[in-house]
Amino acid sequence: MSEKLEIGSNDTRNVGYGILKALYKELELDRFWNRKTRGKRTKFSTDQIFKLLTFSRAMNPGSKKSTLDSKDFFFEPFDGISLDDIYHALDIIAENQEAFWNTNLIIRSRLAGF
């Protein structure tokens, strides 16, 4: 993260998700979604939406709309995402569910070492 908090600012974003972000990167979930969506013509990033949904579910669970409304809760910007984008991304996530769960077996074996 390269952003900095200004001294005296009233910025209440949650930076505690850094552990989740590091784990997300370690498990190469960003690479998984980028591979699965390569060549798809979408105006949104499935990876960014999956990341937002995952972090929100872990730290501040709620509906898809409340997740979108509270996206500024995180220090990382999740800009340019609409509720329609989230629902379209859920279709892509569902299409890749089997591949994701197969990858999940690899993830579990990696986590076994922790």
C-alpha positions as CSV (number, residue, x, y, z in Angstrom):
1,M,0.0,0.0,0.0
2,S,1.5,3.3,-1.0
3,E,-1.2,5.6,0.4
4,K,-0.5,7.7,3.5
5,L,-2.8,9.1,6.2
6,E,-2.5,12.8,6.7
7,I,-1.8,14.0,10.2
8,G,-4.9,15.4,11.8
9,S,-7.2,13.7,9.2
10,N,-10.4,12.1,10.3
11,D,-9.9,9.0,8.1
12,T,-11.6,6.0,9.7
13,R,-10.7,3.5,7.1
14,N,-9.9,0.0,8.3
15,V,-6.3,-0.9,7.7
16,G,-6.6,-4.1,9.7
17,Y,-7.5,-6.1,6.6
18,G,-3.8,-6.1,5.6
19,I,-3.5,-9.6,6.9
20,L,-6.4,-10.7,4.7
21,K,-4.9,-8.9,1.7
22,A,-1.5,-10.6,2.2
23,L,-3.2,-14.0,2.5
24,Y,-5.3,-13.2,-0.7
25,K,-2.1,-12.4,-2.5
26,E,-0.2,-15.4,-1.1
27,L,-3.0,-17.8,-2.2
28,E,-2.8,-16.1,-5.7
29,L,-6.5,-15.5,-5.8
30,D,-5.8,-12.4,-7.9
31,R,-4.0,-14.5,-10.5
32,F,-6.8,-17.0,-10.5
33,W,-9.5,-14.4,-11.3
34,N,-7.3,-12.6,-13.8
35,R,-6.7,-15.9,-15.6
36,K,-10.4,-16.8,-15.6
37,T,-11.5,-13.4,-16.9
38,R,-8.8,-12.8,-19.5
39,G,-10.6,-12.1,-22.7
40,K,-13.9,-11.3,-21.2
41,R,-15.3,-7.9,-22.1
42,T,-16.3,-6.4,-18.8
43,K,-16.0,-2.9,-17.5
44,F,-15.2,-4.2,-14.0
45,S,-12.5,-6.3,-12.4
46,T,-13.9,-9.6,-11.1
47,D,-10.8,-9.8,-8.9
48,Q,-11.4,-6.4,-7.3
49,I,-15.1,-7.3,-6.7
50,F,-14.2,-10.8,-5.3
51,K,-11.6,-9.1,-3.0
52,L,-14.2,-6.5,-1.8
53,L,-16.8,-9.2,-1.2
54,T,-14.3,-11.5,0.6
55,F,-12.8,-8.8,2.8
56,S,-16.3,-7.4,3.7
57,R,-17.6,-10.8,4.5
58,A,-14.8,-11.4,6.9
59,M,-14.7,-8.0,8.6
60,N,-18.1,-6.4,8.2
61,P,-20.7,-8.9,6.8
62,G,-23.8,-7.5,5.1
63,S,-25.7,-7.5,1.9
64,K,-24.1,-6.8,-1.4
65,K,-25.6,-3.3,-1.3
66,S,-24.3,-2.6,2.2
67,T,-20.9,-4.0,1.1
68,L,-20.9,-1.5,-1.8
69,D,-22.1,1.3,0.4
70,S,-19.3,0.7,2.9
71,K,-16.4,0.1,0.4
72,D,-14.7,3.2,1.8
73,F,-14.3,1.2,5.1
74,F,-11.1,-0.1,3.5
75,F,-7.9,1.8,3.0
76,E,-7.6,0.3,-0.5
77,P,-9.7,2.1,-3.0
78,F,-12.5,0.1,-4.6
79,D,-13.6,2.8,-7.0
80,G,-15.8,2.5,-10.1
81,I,-17.8,-0.5,-8.8
82,S,-21.5,-0.5,-9.1
83,L,-24.1,-2.8,-7.7
84,D,-24.8,-4.1,-11.2
85,D,-21.1,-4.8,-11.6
86,I,-21.2,-6.9,-8.4
87,Y,-24.2,-9.0,-9.6
88,H,-22.5,-9.5,-13.0
89,A,-19.3,-10.6,-11.3
90,L,-21.3,-13.1,-9.2
91,D,-22.4,-14.7,-12.5
92,I,-18.7,-15.0,-13.5
93,I,-17.8,-16.3,-10.0
94,A,-20.6,-18.9,-10.3
95,E,-19.4,-20.0,-13.8
96,N,-15.9,-20.7,-12.3
97,Q,-17.1,-22.2,-9.0
98,E,-15.8,-25.7,-9.8
99,A,-12.4,-24.4,-10.8
100,F,-12.3,-22.3,-7.7
101,W,-13.1,-25.2,-5.4
102,N,-10.4,-27.3,-7.2
103,T,-8.0,-24.5,-6.5
104,N,-9.3,-24.4,-2.9
105,L,-7.8,-27.9,-2.5
106,I,-4.4,-26.5,-3.3
107,I,-5.1,-23.6,-0.9
108,R,-6.0,-25.9,1.9
109,S,-2.7,-27.8,1.4
110,R,-0.8,-24.5,1.6
111,L,-2.6,-23.5,4.7
112,A,-1.9,-26.8,6.4
113,G,1.7,-25.5,6.8
114,F,0.6,-22.5,8.9
